[in-house]
């Protein structure tokens, strides 16, 4: 589902891509018609060429991996100190030798 301020819905993306790919419109002309940038028109037309109509659907913006994610064991230590010893984030960060912002995030 597109967000409220999206310039193009999946149906409009499909129409834009078809104009470029199947009807020979330039990216600039199609972009002007749909009030988006030529770069956006190129992105959707390239995706249409590669994946067809299915490529016009919304995709998740969630990253596939989070290499800097806090390790599970460390999260458990933070939670244990918070609950058992009633320590605040700054005190926990001092004990564990880490940034207080990391403790706040957990």
Residue, then its C-alpha position, 0 to 999 in steps of 0.5 A: x500500500x502506498x503512503x499518503x504522499x506517494x507521487x505514484x500508486x502501483x497502477x500509475x507506475x504501471x501506466x508510466x512504465x508502459x508509456x516508456x517501454x511499450x509506446x516509446x515515450x522518453x523518460x522526460x515526457x512521461x515524467x512530466x505527465x506524471x509530475x515526477x522526475x525523469x530519474x523516477x520514470x527511468x527507475x519504474x520503466x527499468x523495473x517494468x522491463x525486468x519484472x513486468x507488472x509485478x515489479x510495480x508493487x510496493x516493496x519493504x524498506x526494511x534492510x535485509x540485514x543489520x550488521x551493527x545490531x546489538x547482540x542478543x546476549x548484550x541485550x539480555x544483560x542490559x535488560x537484567x541490569x535494568x530490571x533487577x538492579x533498577x539502574x538507568x541507561x547511563x549507569x548501565x552503559x558505564x558498567x558495560x562499557x558502551x554508549x548510553x544511546x545504545x542502552x536507550x535504544x534497547 
